[in-house]
Amino acid sequence: MNEESDQRSEPINATWTAFKSAVDAKAARPVRDLVFFPEVTTQEFLDKTSKSRNGIAPDVNASVSALQNAMDRAVSQCPSTKFVLAGYSLGAWVVDKFLLTDSHRRPLVLAAQLYGDPQWNAPGKGKGLAVILGHSLRTPYPPFADRVQSLCNHRDPVCGTGYRAGTADLTRRAADLHDVKCPGDSAHCYAGPATTQGGQFLASRATVDWKNRAYGVTCDDIADQAVPISVRNGRGVARGSGIGGYDQWQVRIQRITRGTVPRLGDVTAVLFSCSPQPSNFRLQELRVYRTADGREVGRTPTFQVDGLAPEYQPGTVSFRSGRLLADVKFYGPGDSHATGPSMLRHISWRWDGSRFVQQSEISTEKPDRTALSTQHVTVNGIGPLTIGMPRTEAEQAIGARIPDGPGGPDCKDLRIEGGPEGLLLRFSTDDRLVAVYVLSPASTMTASGIRRGSTRDAVLTTYAEEIEEPNADELVFTPSGAQFQGKVITFAIDDKGEVDRFIAGETNFADPRPCGSD
């Protein structure tokens, strides 16, 4: 109130400064749009709300229209535009009304910050003048609380915190309202910590635009220090000093993927392709950023190879079980720049607390992969695979990938790339090996010689007093040794009295039915 726009509004100006400073770290390129609306003086507000049934509703509605027009102009210039709103005093009321009535444009608003709102309505903490005078919007306050933050200073006469309930302090509030002079020390003047909090709140809801922001790249260590580059629509050009004697680097984003890493939390990996010019080659580098604010946390180390640099396969870059993964092709003895690399390897990296280090490297050409079809199943696993092992370590142990697949709410049964057929590995939702599952057509046997097709009597005889029969269709081997506690082998028996399939591992997961089945 008493203002024509936010050009001279200290709370709005201070909020913009705090917001811009915080959101610049995300390279979101914020643009400020002033929404003009008619000035309503304190006396006009009091007169209209006390003497007219409509109060200042026409002024609020005109201001909502101004806000809608401003948003429409922005969207016409850039259809992907998102908005954050800041409203002070009467402006807060305008934002309230807009959010409650405009279902078409409302989804474009990421967040709204309100100060000294006349519509303030907090149980036990006071009510705004509009509410006291019977002009409440009559909805839960604040509207859409998941994305709206409203601040009311103690003894702010407009929003009413610190005054007695109802009309008891209305005269005192009206007198206090006449004394408001902003900037100043009135409770209705918001600046300093309040506007810093408001600006940072708005910035926290603004998302990082990964294809349109500033980055620092080295073109896979051509430069010792990261060279700043502005990327637009996933492409950018670096020029000037520090790019290794080239005229320019042509940089392109090849992959953006999001995941979770222990001690880092929610992160986003970005794979860059960098082509120095003039040249006929390109390099890649993989960097990781905090998803919330876009700050870089690290990058994967450069591959130390003789000759041509290996190539990331962009579509394979992902996060799994707290690790960063990618398929990478390396140049072999018969490969050339014209043919490209042919040796595919599955690489994983882990965060060691200060940087990403390589965790494993599995070659698809590896000749000595473990032949699990010749290994025996025990309650502790099979061959080099042990119950409790993370999937990345399991892949490294057998020299083969274990691709992800569907499952149930608690586990999933995964096949090993390249077989053997009928041997499945059961992993929990945290990607830990919890059981080994043998079904048709596998001929894999237990360490005691039981396999598919063995008779019920053979199972009972082999495991003697350590076998249980929970029902007619299952036999459960529960070894008595302390080192085996919590692990079993469950055999499913078919109508012919023979073992149809069996599963070995942790008791809670050793169910011979597929994950997710009833």
Secondary structure, DSSP 4 states (H G I P E B T S, - for coil): ---SSSTT-HHHHHHHHHHHHHHGGGT--------------HHHHHHHHHH-SSTTHHHHHHHHHHHHHHHHHHHHH-TT--EEEEEETHHHHHHHHHHHH-TTTGGGEEEEEEES-TT-B-TTS-B-HHHHTT----S-SSTTTTTEEEE--TT-TTT-TTS-TTTTTHHHHHHHHHT--SSSS-TT---THHHHHHHHHHHHHSPP-TTSEEEEE-TTTTSSSPEEEEEBTTEEEE-STTSTT-SEEEEEEEEEEEEEETTTEEEEEEEEEEEEES-S--EEEEEEEETTT--EEEEPPPP--SSSPPEE-GGG-EEETTEEEEEEEE--TT--TTT---EEEEEEEEE-SSSEEEEEEEETT-TT---GGGSPEETTEETTEETT-BHHHHHHHHTS--------SSEEEEEPTT--TTEEEEEETTSBEEEEEE-TT----BTTS--TT-BHHHHHHHHGGGEEEEETTEEEE---SGGGTTEEEEEEE-TTSBEEEEEEEEGGG--SS-TT--
